[in-house]
Amino acid sequence: MIIWQPGQQINNGRFIIQSILGTGGFGITYKALEPSTGKLYAIKTLNSTMQLREDFGDQQVKFINEALTIKGFDHKYILKVYEVIQEGQLFGVVMEYIDGVTLFKYVQNKGQLSENEALLYIDQIGQALEYIHNKGQLHRDIKPENILLRQNKQEAVLIDFGLTRSLATKSMTNALTEGFAPIEQYRRKGNFGPHTDVYALAATLYYLLTANGLKQEGEICPVPAVNRKYDDEPLPEPKHYNSRISQRVNNAILQGMEIEPEKRTATVFKFRESLGLVSSGNPGEVELKSAVGMDYTRLRDLLKAGKWKEADEETARVMLAVAKREKESWLDVKDIDNFPCADLRTIDQLWVKYSNGKFGFSVQKRIYQSFGGTREYNSGIWDKFGDKVGWRKGGYWLYYNNITDDKKAPETEGHLPFRGCKGGLGGCWGDFYGVSSLASRLVNCNI
């Protein structure tokens, strides 16, 4: 049995073990330092229980094959896997180290989350699951313990793939998590599919919104699927524990946690749609919704053609029109705080879609919050944001005419949209108050 100890050098001295980050049903994860670069990594191996099994060799091959599958994943809400290393008879998977706390511990410390915050994390993990499913894989162990929140950021990352399997695999999974595992994981021949992860994602949202109520009634998780199926134990609706949950979200959770797969929400996209996180219709098209009847056809066409500067100016035009501020030609904080969510979502989705995720208000929000940005002014954070999105060069803020043109697409993530009104430095949202207010409004709108 091999357990690496703090201070131990592995892989010919390339890494030094710092501590144990955690253990699970299959693996043990270590924090490790690479002295040559000063970088920290997480390294996962099979744990002592697995090492003592007679089929340890076969299990280790399976473990490495799954790691190689995950290594091919490239998504901002999925933990990055870099490589496989060997130390004696034990193989380790070198992964991104994230300084943060699991969603489970976060809720334990903070208490149940607001609907807006819970939906933010569920939407992020939902996007990660859609990416996994599109690659023909299932996760099969979605739960708060397997979701990590980056420190000082509202960003969730899926961190544990111990049960990841191909969609084609129909055999029983030997390990599961009570309260979050669907009924098919208890069966010898389960009807697995995207709906399997939908159940666990819905159960995770159930927990995030009801943790206080569950605790008061002596429960630690939603009623296990096997109890509901074979003991006729009912699943209380989420509003039973938290009356502030909206009816839409309450119903979406219950539909996502239907016992039988055939009755359950079929895909993660449909689940996100039922929560109001994505537009209905063809997931490949952006529905041009507006709460005030604004026509976004021209903005869509400009973005589709890659006419970035014209699209930026059209964004300014439609936003001023929506807010009825054409005469003033600028938006103040109150205008942004009250900007219709439907319109903000449409504008953002158009930018995100036609830039392949490079541009958009939600991209800027993620970058701004990644530096710890809030509504309170912080010159250091604001300068870092400006440097990151290319609004500053050489320590100086750029004027609008120097920001972009249509000769080539800007390379910097989050560079656009920028212009919010006529003239001046930054425009209506290209300044601290615009960006900070937009970030806050996006959170409130679940964008």
N, C-alpha and C positions, 0 to 999 in steps of 0.2 A: 504494500500500500504506500503510495507516494503523496505526501502533502508538502508543498513548498512552504518554506519558512521565511519570515521577514529578514532581509539582508542576504538571502541566498541568491547567488548568481546562476543564471540559466542561459542556455543557448550560447555556450562558449563565452560567457561574460557579457553578452550583448544586452541582457536585461537584468535588473536587480529587483527582486520581489520586495514590495513595500508593505503590503497588508492584504488580508482577505476582504474582498468587497461583499461577498455573499455566497450562499450555497442554496442549491435547489434539489429537485428530485433526481436530476441527472448530473449536474455539473457543479463546479466550484470556480469562482471567478476571483482573480487576484488583481491588485493594482501593482503595476510594474513601471520602473524607470528605465529609460534607455540613456545611459550616461553620455554616450557620444553626441546626442542631440539635446539632452535635457528634457525630452518629451515624456509624458506619462501615457501609458496604455493600459487597457484591461485585457487580461489573458485568461481564457476559460479552458478548463480541462474537465474530463469526467471525474466525478467525486469518488470518495473512498468506497462507498457502497457499490458503485458501478465497477470499480477496480477489483473488487472481491468476487464478482460474478464469474462463473465458469466461461461464459461467452464474452468476456471482456474484450477480447480481440475483435470479435465481430461487431460489438457495440462501438468500439473506437473507430472502426472503419466507417460505420454508419454516421457517427458523430462528425468525422472529418468530411465525409461526402456532403452532409447537410451544410457544414461550414462553407464549403466551396460553392454551394448553391447560393448561400446568402452573400458570399463575396461578390457575386455578380449584381447584387442590389445596389442601386444608387438613387437614394431618395432622402430628402432632408429630414424626414420624420422616422427614418430607420437607422438604427445603429450601424455604423460603418465597420465592416470586417476587412482587414488588410491582408492577412496571410496566415498560413499554418506553419508552426515550428515544432521541433521535436527535442525533447530532453530525456535521454535514456529511452525507456519504453513508453513514455507518456508523451502524447501529442497535445499541443496547445493552440488555441485560436487567438490570434492577436487582433484586438478590436479597438475602436475609438474609446478613449476614456472620457467620460462626461462627469463633470463636477456638478452634482445635483442630488435630488431626492426623488424616490419613487412616488408615484401618485398616491399610493396607499399610505405612505408615511406622511405625505403632505396633508391628506384629508384627516388622518389621525391627529395631527397637530393643529390644523386649522378648523376642523369640523366640516360638515357638508358644504359643498360649493354652491355659489349662485348659479342659476340656470345659464346665464351668459358665459361664465367662466368654464363650466362643465362642458358646454357645447363647443367652446373653442378647442379644448383638448380632444374631444371625441371627433370633431371634424378633422383635426390633424391626423389622428391615428386612423380614422376612416380613409383618408387619402392614401396613407401608407398601405392599408389593407387592399385597396383597389389596385394599387401598383403590384402588390404581391400576387393577387388573384389573376391579374392580366398576364403574369409570368407563369401561370399554371400551378401555383403553390397555395397552400393553406397555412395559417399560423397554428390554430387549434389550442392556443393557451393565452388568449387575451384576458387580462385582468389588471387591476391597479398596480399590483406588484411588478408587472412586466412593462410598465410605462414609466419612463424617467423624465422628470422636468429639469431642463437645464437651469443652472443657478442664475437668478436675477433675470429670467426670461419667461415669457408665457409661451413656451415651446415644449411640446411633448415628443418623446422619442420612444419608439418600440425597441426594447433592449434584449428580449430573450426569445430565442427561436428554438428552444429545446424540443418542441413537439412538431416543428414545421414538417409538413409532408406534401407530396405531390397530390394534386387533385385526383389523380387516378387511383390513389391508395384507398382501399375500402376496408382494410382490416382494422380490428379494434385497437384503440390507443390504450396502452396499459396505465398511463398516468393522466390524471385530469384534476381540475380544481373545482371543488364543490361550490355550488352557487353560481359559477360562471360557465361551466361546461354544459352543452346541450345534451339532450337525451341520446342522440346518436353516438356520443362518445362512451356511453355505458353499454352499448350493444356490440355483440360479436361482429356483426356485419353492419356497419353504420352507413347511413345515406349521407355521405359527406359532400360538401360543396361550399360555395361562398356563404350560404345561409348558416353554416356552422360557426363561422367567425362573426356573423351578424348577431347571433344569440349572445355570444360572449361580450361583444361590443355594447349591445343594449343592456346587458347585465352590469357592465362596468359603469355605464351612465346611470343606471338605477342606483348603484352604490354611491356614486359621487353626489347625487342629489338627495339621498335619504340616510346617509351615515348616522346623523344624530338620532333620527327616529328609530333606526334599526338598533342602535346601541341602547336606547331607553327601553326597548322591549326585549332586550337580552339576545338580540340576533347580531351576527357578525357579517352576514352576507345575504343576498337574496335567497329565497327558498330553493334548495337544489332541485334540478329538473327531475331527478329520480324520485324524490319525495312527492313532487307534484303529480307524476305519472302513476306511481304504484301505491302511494299512500293517500291519494286524493287531498293532499295538503294544498290549499289555495295559495296563489301568489298575490299578496295585497298589492293593489295598484300603488304606484309611487306617491300619488297625492295623499294616500292614507298616512304616510310618514311626513310629508312636506306639502302643505296646502298651497304653497306659493308656486308650485310647478304648473306651467301652463297646460291646458287640456291637450293641445297639439303634441307636446313633448310626452306627456303622460301616455297618450294613446300610441304614439310611435314606439315607445319602450315596450309596451305590452305586446304590440304586433311583432316586434323584433324578438320577443321572448316566448313566442308561441311554442308549445311543446313539440308538436309534430312538424318536421321540416316542410312538409307540403303546405302548411298553413302560415308559415313564418315569412317575414319579409325576405325576398329572394336574394337580394344583392346589397352590398354596402352602399352603392350609389342610391338605391331605392330607399335605404334606411336614412341616409343623409338628406334625401329629398323629403321624406316624411317629417323630418325634424325642421325643415325649412332652411337647410344649409346650402342647398343647390337648387337651381331652377328646374322646373319640370320639363318634360319633352326630351328631345334628343340630347344625351349628355355631351355630344360633340359640338353642339350649337349653343350660343348664348342667347337666351330669351331676352328681348329688348324691353324689359319691364320698366315702367315709370309710374310713380304715384301722382304725377301732375300732367301726364300726357306728352312728355317730351319725346321727340323722335331722335333715336340714336343711330339711324341708318348711316348717315354720313360719317360719323365717328367710326363705326364698324368698317365701312368701306376704306377709309383712310388707313386704318390700322392693318387691314387685310392687305393693302398695297404696300405697306412698309413706309408710309409717308409720315415719319415720326414727328417732325416739327409741325406739320399741318394738323396732325391728330392731337398734338399737345395744345395747339391754339383752339381747336374745336372743343377739346375738353373744357378749356376755360370758358368758351362761349356757352356751352350747354349748362355748365354749373352755375354761371351767373344768371342764366335764364331761369333755371329751376328755382334758385333762391330769390328771383325777382330783384337782382342787384345790377342789371345792365347799366343803369344810369350811373351808379357809383363806381362800377367797373372793378370792384374788389369785394371779397368776402371777409367778414370779421368772425371772431370766435363763436359768437352766438349763431351766425348763419351756418357754420360748420356743425355745431352741436345739434342743430335742428334739421340738418340736411336729410331728405327722405332716404331711408335705408334701401328701398327698392332701386332708386336711381344710383346711389353710391355703389351698390352691388353690381348693377349692370355696367357702369363705367369701369369698375375694377376688373370684372370678369372679361370684358373686351380687351383691356390692356394685357392682362395675364395670358389670355388665350393666344392672341396674335403675336406676342413676344416670346412664346414658349416658356412662360414663367419668369422672364427676366424683369419685366416692368409691371407697374401697377401700384395702387395705394397699399394693398395688402403686403406686397413685397417690401415697400418702404417702411410699413409699420413693423414688420418682423425685424428688419435691420435696425431701426430706431430702438426698439425694445431690447434687442440683443445687447446693446450698450448700456442697458439700464434706464433708457429714456422714459420719462413720465411727463405729466403736464407742468411740472416744476422746471424752470429754466436751469440748465447746467451747461456752462460754456464748454467744458471739456467734452461732454457727451455730444453736444451739438456739433462741435468741430470734428469729432470722430465720424459722426454720421455724414457730414458734408464731404469729408475725405473719401469715405467708403462709397458714396453714390456718385462721386465725381462732380460735386457742386463747388468744391474747393480745389485749388491747385497751388502748390508751393506755399501753403499757409494763407492764401487769399481766396475770398469768395468770388465766384465768377458772376458776371452779368449775364442776363438771359441770352443775348446774342452770341455769347461764347459757349453756351451750354450744349447746343446740338444743332445739327442741320440734317437735311434729307439726303446728303450725298452717300452716307453710309450709316448703318445702324450703330448706335452707341454700344460700347462693349461693357460698360459698367452696370452691374445689377442694381436695380432700384433707381437708375438715373432719371427715368420718366414715370409719370407725368411731373412737370415742373411749373409751367406757367399758369398762374391763376388769374391774372388781370393785366391791364395795359401798363407797360413801362415799369421802371423801378427794378430793384434788386430782388429777385426771388418771386415776386408776384404774390398771389393770395395764399398759396399753401407752400411755396418754396421758401418759407422762413420758419423759424422755430415754432411760432404760435400756430401756423397753418399745419405743420407736420404733427405737432403734439396733439392738437385738437382733432385732426383727422384720425390719428392712431386711437384716440379715445372713442371717437364716433364709430370706428370700425369694430372695436370690441363690443360696443353696445349693440351694433347691428349684426353681430356674429359673423363678421367678414374676416 
